[in-house]
């Protein structure tokens, strides 16, 4: 992952990938980048709720893509699920 690539860039690249092997890899990389950003937002109370929703939406989309392409349910939990787990 390039330092200039944001989670949004990696997410878009995963959505646009057509090759199955590369798609699996790009989904994994995008999920990891989203997870890292989610961790950053948890530490930074000044973060926007809008970005949190975008992160949740992106994870859901990657989950659907992964499930439809690979019949896999491997994914990271949404922000809502993570909040509930830590409460």
TORZA-500205 format. One record per residue: residue number from 1; residue in one letter; chain; x, y, z of N, C-alpha, C in turn. Coordinates in Angstrom, 1 decimal. Example, Ala and Ser with C-alpha at 12.3 -4.5 7.8 and 13.67 -1.06 7.14 Angstrom:
2
{node 1 "a" "A" {13.2 -5.7 7.8} {12.3 -4.5 7.8} {13.2 -3.3 7.8}}
{node 2 "s" "A" {12.8 -2.2 7.1} {13.7 -1.1 7.1} {12.9 0.0 7.9}}
This chain:
87
{node 1 "x" "A" {0.8 -1.2 0.0} {0.0 0.0 0.0} {0.9 1.2 0.0}}
{node 2 "x" "A" {0.6 2.1 -0.9} {1.3 3.4 -1.1} {0.9 4.4 0.0}}
{node 3 "x" "A" {1.8 5.2 0.5} {1.4 6.1 1.5} {0.4 7.2 1.0}}
{node 4 "x" "A" {0.3 7.4 -0.3} {-0.6 8.4 -0.8} {-2.0 7.8 -1.1}}
{node 5 "x" "A" {-2.1 6.5 -0.9} {-3.4 5.9 -1.2} {-4.3 5.9 0.1}}
{node 6 "x" "A" {-5.4 6.5 0.0} {-6.3 6.5 1.1} {-7.2 5.3 1.1}}
{node 7 "x" "A" {-8.0 5.1 2.2} {-8.9 3.9 2.2} {-9.9 4.0 1.1}}
{node 8 "x" "A" {-10.3 5.3 0.7} {-11.2 5.5 -0.4} {-10.6 5.0 -1.7}}
{node 9 "x" "A" {-9.4 5.3 -2.0} {-8.7 4.9 -3.2} {-8.7 3.4 -3.3}}
{node 10 "x" "A" {-8.3 2.7 -2.2} {-8.2 1.3 -2.2} {-9.5 0.6 -2.3}}
{node 11 "x" "A" {-10.5 1.2 -1.7} {-11.9 0.7 -1.9} {-12.3 0.8 -3.3}}
{node 12 "x" "A" {-12.1 1.9 -4.0} {-12.5 2.0 -5.4} {-11.7 1.0 -6.3}}
{node 13 "x" "A" {-10.5 0.9 -6.0} {-9.7 -0.1 -6.8} {-10.2 -1.5 -6.6}}
{node 14 "x" "A" {-10.7 -1.9 -5.4} {-11.3 -3.2 -5.2} {-12.6 -3.3 -6.0}}
{node 15 "x" "A" {-13.4 -2.3 -6.0} {-14.7 -2.3 -6.7} {-14.5 -2.5 -8.2}}
{node 16 "x" "A" {-13.4 -1.9 -8.7} {-13.2 -1.9 -10.2} {-12.4 -3.1 -10.7}}
{node 17 "x" "A" {-11.9 -3.9 -9.8} {-11.1 -5.1 -10.2} {-11.9 -6.2 -10.8}}
{node 18 "x" "A" {-11.5 -6.7 -11.9} {-12.2 -7.8 -12.6} {-11.6 -9.2 -12.4}}
{node 19 "x" "A" {-10.3 -9.2 -12.2} {-9.6 -10.5 -12.0} {-9.9 -11.1 -10.6}}
{node 20 "x" "A" {-10.3 -12.4 -10.5} {-10.6 -13.0 -9.2} {-9.5 -13.0 -8.2}}
{node 21 "x" "A" {-8.3 -13.3 -8.7} {-7.1 -13.3 -7.7} {-6.8 -11.9 -7.2}}
{node 22 "x" "A" {-6.8 -11.0 -8.1} {-6.5 -9.6 -7.8} {-7.6 -9.0 -6.9}}
{node 23 "x" "A" {-8.8 -9.4 -7.3} {-10.0 -8.9 -6.5} {-9.9 -9.3 -5.1}}
{node 24 "x" "A" {-9.6 -10.6 -4.8} {-9.5 -11.1 -3.4} {-8.4 -10.3 -2.7}}
{node 25 "x" "A" {-7.3 -10.1 -3.3} {-6.2 -9.3 -2.7} {-6.6 -7.8 -2.4}}
{node 26 "x" "A" {-7.3 -7.2 -3.4} {-7.7 -5.8 -3.3} {-8.8 -5.6 -2.2}}
{node 27 "x" "A" {-9.6 -6.6 -2.1} {-10.7 -6.5 -1.1} {-10.0 -6.6 0.3}}
{node 28 "x" "A" {-9.0 -7.5 0.4} {-8.3 -7.6 1.7} {-7.5 -6.3 2.1}}
{node 29 "x" "A" {-6.9 -5.7 1.1} {-6.1 -4.5 1.3} {-7.0 -3.4 1.7}}
{node 30 "x" "A" {-8.1 -3.3 1.0} {-9.1 -2.2 1.3} {-9.7 -2.4 2.7}}
{node 31 "x" "A" {-10.1 -3.6 3.0} {-10.6 -3.8 4.4} {-9.6 -3.5 5.4}}
{node 32 "x" "A" {-8.3 -3.8 5.2} {-7.3 -3.5 6.2} {-7.1 -2.0 6.3}}
{node 33 "x" "A" {-7.2 -1.2 5.2} {-7.0 0.2 5.2} {-8.2 0.8 5.9}}
{node 34 "x" "A" {-9.4 0.3 5.7} {-10.6 0.8 6.4} {-10.5 0.6 7.9}}
{node 35 "x" "A" {-10.1 -0.6 8.2} {-10.0 -1.0 9.6} {-9.0 0.0 10.3}}
{node 36 "x" "A" {-7.9 0.3 9.7} {-6.9 1.2 10.2} {-7.5 2.6 10.4}}
{node 37 "x" "A" {-8.2 3.0 9.4} {-8.9 4.4 9.5} {-9.9 4.4 10.7}}
{node 38 "x" "A" {-10.6 3.3 10.8} {-11.6 3.2 11.9} {-10.9 3.3 13.3}}
{node 39 "x" "A" {-9.8 2.7 13.4} {-9.0 2.8 14.6} {-8.5 4.2 14.9}}
{node 40 "x" "A" {-8.1 4.9 13.8} {-7.7 6.3 13.9} {-8.9 7.1 14.4}}
{node 41 "x" "A" {-10.0 6.9 13.9} {-11.2 7.7 14.2} {-11.6 7.4 15.7}}
{node 42 "x" "A" {-11.5 6.2 16.1} {-11.8 5.9 17.5} {-10.9 6.7 18.5}}
{node 43 "x" "A" {-9.6 6.9 18.1} {-8.7 7.6 18.9} {-8.9 9.1 18.9}}
{node 44 "x" "A" {-9.5 9.6 17.8} {-9.7 11.0 17.5} {-11.1 11.4 17.6}}
{node 45 "x" "A" {-11.5 11.9 18.8} {-12.9 12.3 19.0} {-13.5 13.4 18.1}}
{node 46 "x" "A" {-12.6 14.1 17.4} {-13.1 15.2 16.5} {-13.5 14.7 15.1}}
{node 47 "x" "A" {-13.5 13.4 15.0} {-13.8 12.8 13.6} {-15.2 13.0 13.2}}
{node 48 "x" "A" {-15.5 13.0 12.0} {-16.8 13.2 11.5} {-17.7 12.0 11.5}}
{node 49 "x" "A" {-18.9 12.1 11.8} {-19.8 11.0 11.8} {-20.1 10.6 10.3}}
{node 50 "x" "A" {-20.0 11.5 9.4} {-20.1 11.2 8.0} {-19.1 10.2 7.5}}
{node 51 "x" "A" {-17.8 10.4 7.9} {-16.8 9.5 7.5} {-17.0 8.1 8.1}}
{node 52 "x" "A" {-17.5 8.1 9.3} {-17.8 6.8 9.9} {-18.9 6.0 9.2}}
{node 53 "x" "A" {-19.9 6.7 8.7} {-20.9 6.1 7.9} {-20.4 5.6 6.6}}
{node 54 "x" "A" {-19.5 6.4 6.0} {-18.8 6.0 4.7} {-18.0 4.7 4.9}}
{node 55 "x" "A" {-17.3 4.7 6.0} {-16.5 3.5 6.3} {-17.4 2.2 6.5}}
{node 56 "x" "A" {-18.5 2.4 7.2} {-19.5 1.3 7.4} {-20.1 0.9 6.0}}
{node 57 "x" "A" {-20.4 1.8 5.2} {-21.0 1.5 3.9} {-20.0 0.8 3.0}}
{node 58 "x" "A" {-18.7 1.3 3.1} {-17.7 0.6 2.3} {-17.5 -0.8 2.7}}
{node 59 "x" "A" {-17.4 -1.0 4.0} {-17.3 -2.4 4.5} {-18.4 -3.3 4.1}}
{node 60 "x" "A" {-19.6 -2.8 4.2} {-20.8 -3.6 3.7} {-20.7 -3.9 2.3}}
{node 61 "x" "A" {-20.3 -3.0 1.5} {-20.1 -3.2 0.0} {-19.1 -4.2 -0.3}}
{node 62 "x" "A" {-17.9 -4.2 0.4} {-16.9 -5.1 0.2} {-17.3 -6.5 0.7}}
{node 63 "x" "A" {-18.1 -6.6 1.8} {-18.7 -7.9 2.2} {-19.6 -8.5 1.2}}
{node 64 "x" "A" {-20.5 -7.7 0.6} {-21.4 -8.2 -0.4} {-20.6 -8.6 -1.6}}
{node 65 "x" "A" {-19.6 -7.8 -2.1} {-18.8 -8.2 -3.2} {-18.0 -9.5 -2.9}}
{node 66 "x" "A" {-17.4 -9.6 -1.8} {-16.7 -10.8 -1.4} {-17.6 -12.1 -1.4}}
{node 67 "x" "A" {-18.8 -11.9 -0.8} {-19.7 -13.0 -0.7} {-20.2 -13.4 -2.0}}
{node 68 "x" "A" {-20.5 -12.5 -2.9} {-21.1 -12.8 -4.2} {-20.0 -13.4 -5.1}}
{node 69 "x" "A" {-18.8 -13.0 -5.0} {-17.7 -13.5 -5.8} {-17.1 -14.7 -5.3}}
{node 70 "x" "A" {-17.0 -14.9 -4.0} {-16.2 -16.0 -3.4} {-17.0 -16.8 -2.4}}
{node 71 "x" "A" {-18.3 -16.6 -2.2} {-19.1 -17.3 -1.2} {-18.3 -17.2 0.1}}
{node 72 "x" "A" {-17.8 -16.1 0.5} {-17.0 -15.9 1.7} {-17.7 -14.9 2.6}}
{node 73 "x" "A" {-17.7 -15.2 3.9} {-18.2 -14.2 4.9} {-17.1 -13.6 5.7}}
{node 74 "x" "A" {-15.9 -13.8 5.2} {-14.7 -13.2 5.9} {-14.7 -11.7 5.7}}
{node 75 "x" "A" {-14.9 -11.0 6.8} {-14.8 -9.5 6.7} {-14.7 -9.0 8.1}}
{node 76 "x" "A" {-14.4 -7.7 8.2} {-14.3 -7.1 9.5} {-15.6 -6.5 9.9}}
{node 77 "x" "A" {-15.8 -6.4 11.2} {-17.1 -5.8 11.7} {-17.3 -4.4 11.4}}
{node 78 "x" "A" {-18.5 -4.0 11.3} {-18.9 -2.6 11.1} {-18.5 -1.7 12.3}}
{node 79 "x" "A" {-18.5 -0.4 12.1} {-18.3 0.5 13.3} {-19.3 0.2 14.3}}
{node 80 "x" "A" {-20.6 0.1 13.9} {-21.7 -0.2 14.9} {-21.4 -1.4 15.7}}
{node 81 "x" "A" {-21.0 -2.5 15.0} {-20.8 -3.7 15.7} {-19.6 -3.6 16.7}}
{node 82 "x" "A" {-18.6 -2.8 16.2} {-17.4 -2.7 17.1} {-17.8 -1.8 18.3}}
{node 83 "x" "A" {-18.6 -0.8 18.1} {-19.1 0.0 19.3} {-19.8 -0.8 20.3}}
{node 84 "x" "A" {-20.7 -1.7 19.8} {-21.5 -2.6 20.7} {-20.6 -3.6 21.4}}
{node 85 "x" "A" {-19.5 -4.0 20.7} {-18.6 -5.0 21.4} {-17.8 -4.3 22.5}}
{node 86 "x" "A" {-17.5 -3.0 22.3} {-16.7 -2.4 23.3} {-17.5 -1.7 24.4}}
{node 87 "x" "A" {-18.8 -1.7 24.3} {-19.7 -1.1 25.3} {-20.0 -2.1 26.4}}
